[in-house]
């Protein structure tokens, strides 16, 4: 794996900070939310950013689905405060049962 450039490291730090903040909020507000994880392709950032909120079971996921647009908006606002514009916030955050290892 090649080393990340200074710009890529800065992008990664911003995404980590935003993801950590949203994860802390979500754990308090959404029952059954386990963790937040993300992946992205640096050369296609920010369009390639995909944050995932992992849930422990199908019932928790189904109960949280109506809240998805609110959390997508929160991600968009948090990234905008860091100077990064997400063009279509619906593509950048999803709720899932899959974990990072799956």
Long-range contacts (C-beta under 8 A, 24 or more apart in sequence): 4-42, 8-42, 11-40, 11-42, 11-45, 11-84, 12-42, 14-79, 14-82, 14-84, 15-40, 15-49, 17-82, 18-75, 18-78, 18-79, 18-82, 19-51, 21-78, 22-51, 22-71, 22-74, 22-75, 22-78, 23-53, 25-74, 26-53, 26-71, 30-60, 30-64, 30-67, 31-60, 31-63, 31-64, 32-56, 32-57, 32-59, 32-60, 32-61, 32-63, 32-64, 33-60, 33-64, 34-99, 35-99, 37-99, 37-100, 46-79, 46-84, 46-85, 46-86, 46-87, 46-92, 47-87, 47-91, 49-86, 49-92, 50-91, 50-92, 50-93, 50-94, 51-75, 51-92, 51-93, 51-94, 52-93, 52-94, 52-95, 52-96, 52-98, 53-93, 53-94, 53-95, 53-96, 54-96, 54-97, 54-98, 54-99, 55-95, 55-96, 55-97, 57-97, 58-97, 61-95, 61-96, 61-97, 64-95, 65-95, 68-93, 68-94, 68-95
